[in-house]
């Protein structure tokens, strides 16, 4: 009896797709924003996906801010200045073949918003202070005019005759010794 021998070929198919038009995509975000590294991994079998930060030491709280996705993409939330750098995703299939793709992340610190907020707040407070000073000055002027008008109205003037009963209550209300009582 003759045995037939069959040649079995394993086809390795692995595709790592990163949508960008440049060689290495540059992602620019500000501090405290989120970033999404978009990749799409397609291969036979279950791939091993590893993200590597190539530009420095990874902080301890880094893992709590990373969110991996099933398609190989990764999200990083609450960005910090030290998160800026070069990120590499390595996809390895079950046969050991691998492909890499890289991203450059630039993290900007937003200082102008703080200065703008501070200057607008200072300007608003200065305007309120000026308005309060103006209101105080106007109220003081009005008070002085009212007091002068009342004094003028209550002054007996030439109508007060000596020992006149009309003069007495008015002169006493002014807290002065009436000249008409002498």
Buried (B, 14 or more C-beta within 10 A) or exposed (E): EEEEEEEEEEEEEBEBEBEEEEEEBEBEBEBEBEBEBBBEBEBEEEBEBEBEBEBEEEEEEBEEBEEEBEEBBBBBEEBBEBBBBBBBBBBBBEEEEBBEBBBBBEBEEEEEEEEEEEEEEEEEEEEEEEEEEEEEEEEEEEEEEEEEEEEEEEEBEEEBEEEBEEBBEBBEEEEEEBEBEE
